[in-house]
């Protein structure tokens, strides 16, 4: 069941995010056709992360109480509805509500992570988290490409295709996604693991959530400003930027497909996360100093690989940072921190870029360096005899 659970839940997340990313290429043009100003478009792009920030901890706690499977199914149903309504959106306000609903359902990634943490033994958890991260990364590579191919058919066609994918995904999950057989929550156990356990968890959870926030803020700052840097320095156009970001996504997915679990088995999650953050800090400095376009591209790809090392290791540490019956809540907090970084990071990076081309990268390097300190401050005993798992 553990092996099949990994495959099914990772596939579920992949198809769900594939449907979401499919509409992204056509969304700016459709919003402009509805009369969107720059402010409106910024609100539409931020709405997903704002809703995810609010929803992820709530969904995580609900999954602790009622089980992982019901919350995953609920989120998949919500994704199908939000995409169908997006195809019908005839005003900016309607489109904004759809984006908020989609973001709330996107908070279910923390539930999927908790599902894996329940279904997979601790010594194999980081590898399972990494493979889910690779599935998410590939959805962000394939989804926009598929959306670009469908864009000539119109925005509504893209949205309905996404809704259809979500509906098929829901049907598949109903048939093949069982409730994980890991530790289950019982009311007496929730009460027993109350204030005392919460006090013990507070510091490590805060440090780990902070690590995720700092690393994500640095990464999205790069994504936000790379187009301007590439245009000004190397004459990159939109196609060049798209290819660069796709290469970064592939580098991240490749690392998460195998290397993360291999390193975690030998060095432990905290060290792997710290290595990822150090790599990010070095590459954030290297990007604005690159003399040629290929040096810049190499730094971007290695930066993405470093982020690919850090994120599953931090998720695994969060899963282990307290009682199993509060695992969903902890992972929801981590997902919420990432969503907050995706709100704050782009705006901060854009402001810094206006002040100086290298500034967002230098501040991002400092942010990644702080992430190193944060994750190394987490009390995380290394489990003995870690093994690679499927």
C-alpha positions as CSV (number, residue, x, y, z in Angstrom):
1,X,0.0,0.0,0.0
2,X,2.9,2.4,0.8
3,X,4.4,2.2,-2.7
4,X,1.0,2.5,-4.4
5,X,0.0,5.4,-2.1
6,X,3.1,7.4,-3.1
7,X,2.3,6.9,-6.8
8,X,-1.4,7.7,-6.5
9,X,-1.1,10.8,-4.2
10,X,1.8,12.2,-6.3
11,X,-0.2,11.7,-9.5
12,X,-3.2,13.3,-7.9
13,X,-1.2,16.4,-7.0
14,X,0.4,16.5,-10.5
15,X,-2.9,16.3,-12.4
16,X,-4.5,18.9,-10.1
17,X,-1.7,21.4,-10.6
18,X,-1.4,20.6,-14.3
19,X,-5.0,21.8,-14.6
20,X,-4.2,24.9,-12.6
21,X,-1.1,25.9,-14.6
22,X,-2.8,25.2,-17.9
23,X,-4.8,28.5,-17.7
24,X,-1.8,30.7,-16.8
25,X,-0.6,31.6,-20.4
26,X,-4.0,32.8,-21.4
27,X,-5.0,34.5,-18.1
28,X,-3.3,37.8,-18.6
29,X,-4.8,38.3,-22.1
30,X,-8.3,37.3,-20.9
31,X,-8.0,39.6,-17.9
32,X,-6.9,42.5,-20.1
33,X,-10.0,41.8,-22.3
34,X,-12.2,42.3,-19.3
35,X,-10.5,45.7,-18.6
36,X,-7.9,44.7,-16.0
37,X,-5.4,47.4,-15.0
38,X,-2.0,46.5,-13.7
39,X,-3.4,46.7,-10.2
40,X,-6.3,44.3,-11.0
41,X,-3.9,41.8,-12.7
42,X,-1.6,41.9,-9.6
43,X,-4.6,41.2,-7.5
44,X,-5.6,38.2,-9.7
45,X,-2.1,36.8,-9.5
46,X,-1.8,37.3,-5.7
47,X,-5.3,36.0,-4.9
48,X,-4.3,32.3,-5.3
49,X,-1.4,32.7,-2.8
50,X,-3.5,34.8,-0.4
51,X,-6.2,32.1,-0.3
52,X,-3.6,29.3,0.0
53,X,-2.0,31.1,2.9
54,X,-5.3,31.2,4.8
55,X,-6.6,27.7,3.8
56,X,-3.5,25.5,4.1
57,X,-3.4,25.4,8.0
58,X,-7.2,25.0,8.2
59,X,-7.2,22.1,5.7
60,X,-4.2,20.5,7.5
61,X,-6.0,20.6,10.9
62,X,-9.2,19.3,9.3
63,X,-7.3,16.4,7.8
64,X,-5.8,15.6,11.3
65,X,-9.4,15.4,12.6
66,X,-11.3,13.8,9.7
67,X,-8.7,12.0,7.7
68,X,-6.5,12.8,4.7
69,X,-8.6,11.2,2.0
70,X,-11.8,13.2,2.5
71,X,-9.9,16.5,2.5
72,X,-8.0,15.6,-0.7
73,X,-11.2,14.7,-2.4
74,X,-12.9,17.9,-1.2
75,X,-10.0,19.9,-2.6
76,X,-10.1,18.1,-5.9
77,X,-13.9,18.8,-6.2
78,X,-13.2,22.4,-5.4
79,X,-10.6,22.6,-8.1
80,X,-13.0,21.2,-10.7
81,X,-15.7,23.7,-9.7
82,X,-13.3,26.7,-9.6
83,X,-11.9,25.9,-13.1
84,X,-15.4,25.5,-14.5
85,X,-16.5,28.8,-13.0
86,X,-13.3,30.4,-14.3
87,X,-14.4,29.4,-17.8
88,X,-17.7,31.2,-17.2
89,X,-16.2,34.3,-15.7
90,X,-17.6,37.4,-17.4
91,X,-16.2,40.0,-15.0
92,X,-13.0,40.7,-13.1
93,X,-14.7,40.3,-9.8
94,X,-16.0,36.9,-10.8
95,X,-12.5,35.9,-12.0
96,X,-11.0,37.1,-8.7
97,X,-13.5,34.9,-6.7
98,X,-12.5,31.9,-8.9
99,X,-8.8,32.6,-8.2
100,X,-9.5,32.7,-4.5
101,X,-11.4,29.4,-4.6
102,X,-8.6,27.8,-6.6
103,X,-6.0,29.0,-4.1
104,X,-8.0,27.7,-1.2
105,X,-8.1,24.3,-2.9
106,X,-4.4,24.6,-3.6
107,X,-3.8,24.5,0.1
108,X,-4.5,20.8,-0.1
109,X,-0.8,20.2,-1.0
110,X,-0.1,20.2,2.8
111,X,-2.8,17.5,3.2
112,X,-1.2,15.4,0.4
113,X,2.2,15.8,2.2
114,X,0.6,14.7,5.4
115,X,-0.9,11.7,3.5
116,X,2.6,10.7,2.4
117,X,4.0,11.2,5.9
118,X,1.3,8.8,7.3
119,X,1.7,6.2,4.5
120,X,5.5,6.1,4.3
121,X,8.0,5.0,7.0
122,X,10.1,7.9,8.5
123,X,13.3,6.7,7.0
124,X,11.8,6.9,3.5
125,X,9.8,10.1,4.0
126,X,12.2,12.6,2.5
127,X,12.4,10.6,-0.8
128,X,8.6,10.5,-1.0
129,X,8.3,14.2,-0.3
130,X,10.9,14.9,-3.0
131,X,9.1,12.8,-5.6
132,X,5.9,14.7,-4.9
133,X,7.9,17.9,-5.3
134,X,9.2,16.6,-8.7
135,X,5.6,15.9,-9.7
136,X,4.6,19.5,-8.8
137,X,7.6,20.9,-10.6
138,X,6.8,18.9,-13.8
139,X,3.2,20.2,-13.6
140,X,4.6,23.8,-13.7
141,X,6.7,22.8,-16.8
142,X,4.1,20.9,-18.8
143,X,0.9,22.8,-17.8
144,X,1.9,26.2,-19.3
145,X,3.2,24.4,-22.5
146,X,-0.2,22.7,-22.8
147,X,-2.0,25.9,-22.0
148,X,0.0,27.7,-24.7
149,X,-1.1,25.1,-27.2
150,X,-4.7,25.4,-26.3
151,X,-4.7,29.2,-26.1
152,X,-5.7,29.8,-29.7
153,X,-9.0,28.0,-28.8
154,X,-9.8,30.7,-26.3
155,X,-9.5,31.2,-22.5
156,X,-12.8,29.4,-21.8
157,X,-11.5,26.3,-23.6
158,X,-8.3,26.3,-21.4
159,X,-10.4,26.7,-18.3
160,X,-12.8,23.9,-19.2
161,X,-9.9,21.6,-20.1
162,X,-8.5,22.3,-16.7
163,X,-11.9,21.6,-15.1
164,X,-12.1,18.3,-17.1
165,X,-8.7,17.3,-15.8
166,X,-9.7,18.0,-12.2
167,X,-13.0,16.0,-12.6
168,X,-11.1,13.0,-14.0
169,X,-8.6,13.4,-11.2
170,X,-11.4,13.4,-8.7
171,X,-12.9,10.2,-10.2
172,X,-9.5,8.5,-10.1
173,X,-8.9,9.5,-6.5
174,X,-12.3,8.2,-5.5
175,X,-11.4,4.8,-7.0
176,X,-7.8,4.4,-6.1
177,X,-6.9,6.7,-3.2
178,X,-7.4,4.9,0.1
179,X,-7.1,6.5,3.5
180,X,-3.4,6.1,4.6
181,X,-2.7,3.4,7.1
182,X,-0.4,5.5,9.2
183,X,-1.1,6.8,12.8
184,X,-4.7,8.0,13.0
185,X,-6.1,10.7,15.2
186,X,-8.4,9.9,18.0
187,X,-10.1,12.5,20.2
188,X,-8.3,11.3,23.4
189,X,-5.0,11.4,21.6
190,X,-5.7,15.0,20.4
191,X,-6.4,16.0,24.0
192,X,-3.4,14.2,25.3
193,X,-1.1,16.0,22.8
194,X,-2.4,19.4,23.6
195,X,-0.7,22.3,25.3
196,X,2.5,20.5,26.4
197,X,3.2,19.1,23.0
198,X,2.2,22.4,21.3
199,X,4.8,24.2,23.5
200,X,7.5,21.7,22.5
201,X,6.6,22.1,18.8
202,X,6.4,25.8,18.6
203,X,10.1,26.6,18.2
204,X,11.0,24.0,15.6
205,X,7.8,24.6,13.6
206,X,8.5,28.3,13.6
207,X,12.1,27.8,12.6
208,X,11.1,25.4,9.8
209,X,8.3,27.6,8.5
210,X,10.8,30.5,8.6
211,X,13.3,28.5,6.6
212,X,10.7,27.8,3.9
213,X,9.6,31.4,3.8
214,X,13.1,32.8,3.4
215,X,14.1,30.3,0.7
216,X,10.8,30.7,-1.2
217,X,11.1,34.5,-1.0
218,X,14.6,34.4,-2.5
219,X,13.5,32.0,-5.3
220,X,10.4,33.9,-6.4
221,X,12.4,37.1,-6.3
222,X,14.7,35.5,-8.9
223,X,11.7,34.4,-11.0
224,X,10.2,37.9,-10.8
225,X,13.2,39.8,-12.0
226,X,15.0,37.4,-14.3
227,X,13.0,38.6,-17.3
228,X,14.2,42.2,-16.8
229,X,17.8,41.1,-16.1
230,X,17.9,38.8,-19.1
231,X,16.4,41.5,-21.4
232,X,18.8,44.2,-20.3
233,X,22.0,42.1,-20.1
234,X,21.6,39.5,-22.8
235,X,18.7,40.6,-25.0
236,X,16.4,37.8,-24.0
237,X,12.8,37.8,-25.2
238,X,9.8,36.1,-23.8
239,X,10.6,32.8,-25.4
240,X,14.1,32.9,-23.9
241,X,12.8,33.6,-20.5
242,X,10.3,30.8,-20.8
243,X,13.0,28.4,-21.8
244,X,15.2,29.5,-18.9
245,X,12.5,29.0,-16.4
246,X,11.6,25.7,-17.9
247,X,15.2,24.6,-17.6
248,X,15.2,25.6,-14.0
249,X,12.0,23.6,-13.4
250,X,13.6,20.6,-15.0
251,X,16.7,21.0,-12.9
252,X,14.6,21.1,-9.7
253,X,12.5,18.1,-10.7
254,X,15.6,16.1,-11.6
255,X,17.2,16.7,-8.2
256,X,13.9,15.8,-6.4
257,X,13.5,12.6,-8.5
258,X,16.4,10.9,-6.8
259,X,19.3,12.9,-5.4
260,X,17.4,14.3,-2.4
261,X,16.6,10.9,-0.9
262,X,20.1,9.7,-1.5
263,X,21.6,12.7,0.3
264,X,19.0,12.5,3.2
265,X,19.8,8.9,3.8
266,X,23.5,9.8,4.4
267,X,23.4,13.2,5.9
268,X,19.9,13.7,7.3
269,X,17.2,16.2,6.4
270,X,18.6,19.3,8.3
271,X,22.0,19.1,6.5
272,X,20.4,18.5,3.1
273,X,18.2,21.6,3.7
274,X,21.2,23.6,4.8
275,X,23.2,22.5,1.7
276,X,20.2,23.5,-0.5
277,X,20.1,27.0,1.2
278,X,23.9,27.5,0.9
279,X,23.6,26.6,-2.8
280,X,20.8,29.1,-3.3
281,X,22.8,31.9,-1.5
282,X,25.8,31.3,-3.7
283,X,23.8,31.3,-6.9
284,X,21.9,34.4,-6.0
285,X,25.2,36.2,-5.9
286,X,26.4,34.6,-9.1
287,X,23.4,35.5,-11.2
288,X,24.0,39.3,-11.4
289,X,27.7,38.8,-11.7
290,X,27.5,36.4,-14.7
291,X,29.4,37.6,-17.7
292,X,27.6,35.6,-20.3
293,X,24.0,34.3,-20.8
294,X,25.0,30.7,-20.3
295,X,26.7,31.4,-17.0
296,X,23.5,33.2,-15.9
297,X,21.4,30.2,-17.0
298,X,23.7,27.8,-15.3
299,X,23.4,29.7,-12.0
300,X,19.6,29.8,-12.3
301,X,19.4,26.1,-12.8
302,X,21.8,25.3,-9.9
303,X,19.7,27.8,-7.8
304,X,16.6,25.8,-8.7
305,X,18.4,22.5,-7.8
306,X,19.3,24.0,-4.4
307,X,15.7,24.9,-3.8
308,X,14.8,21.4,-4.9
309,X,17.0,20.0,-2.1
310,X,15.6,22.3,0.5
311,X,11.9,22.0,0.2
312,X,11.3,18.3,0.6
313,X,13.8,18.1,3.5
314,X,12.0,20.9,5.3
315,X,8.6,19.2,4.7
316,X,10.0,15.9,6.1
317,X,11.4,17.8,9.2
318,X,7.9,19.4,9.7
319,X,6.3,16.0,9.5
320,X,8.6,14.7,12.2
321,X,8.5,17.8,14.5
322,X,5.7,16.6,16.8
323,X,2.9,14.1,17.3
324,X,1.5,12.3,14.2
325,X,-2.0,13.5,15.0
326,X,-0.9,17.1,14.5
327,X,1.1,16.5,11.3
328,X,-1.4,18.1,8.9
329,X,-1.5,21.3,10.9
330,X,2.3,21.5,10.9
331,X,2.6,20.9,7.2
332,X,-0.2,23.4,6.6
333,X,1.8,26.0,8.5
334,X,4.8,25.3,6.3
335,X,2.6,25.6,3.1
336,X,1.1,28.8,4.4
337,X,4.7,30.2,5.0
338,X,5.5,29.4,1.3
339,X,2.3,31.1,0.2
340,X,3.2,34.2,2.2
341,X,6.6,34.3,0.5
342,X,5.0,34.1,-2.9
343,X,2.9,37.2,-2.0
344,X,5.8,39.3,-0.4
345,X,8.7,38.1,-2.5
346,X,7.7,39.3,-6.0
347,X,6.7,42.8,-4.8
348,X,9.9,43.2,-2.7
349,X,12.1,42.0,-5.5
350,X,10.5,44.3,-8.0
351,X,11.0,47.3,-5.8
352,X,14.6,46.3,-5.1
353,X,15.3,45.9,-8.9
354,X,14.1,49.4,-9.5
355,X,16.7,50.6,-7.0
356,X,19.5,48.5,-8.4
357,X,19.8,45.5,-10.8
358,X,21.8,43.4,-8.3
359,X,19.8,44.3,-5.2
360,X,17.1,41.6,-5.3
361,X,19.7,39.0,-5.8
362,X,22.0,40.2,-3.0
363,X,19.0,40.4,-0.6
364,X,17.9,37.0,-1.8
365,X,21.3,35.6,-1.0
366,X,21.1,37.1,2.5
367,X,17.6,35.6,2.9
368,X,19.0,32.1,1.9
369,X,21.8,32.5,4.3
370,X,19.3,33.2,7.1
371,X,17.5,30.1,6.0
372,X,20.7,28.1,6.7
373,X,20.9,29.4,10.2
374,X,17.2,28.8,10.8
375,X,17.2,25.1,9.7
376,X,20.5,24.3,11.6
377,X,18.9,25.7,14.8
378,X,16.1,23.1,14.6
379,X,16.6,20.3,17.1
380,X,16.4,17.3,14.7
381,X,18.1,14.1,15.8
382,X,19.3,12.1,12.8
383,X,17.5,8.7,12.4
384,X,19.8,5.8,12.2
385,X,20.1,3.6,9.1
386,X,18.1,5.7,6.6
387,X,17.3,3.8,3.5
388,X,16.2,4.8,0.0
389,X,12.6,3.9,-0.6
390,X,10.3,3.7,-3.5
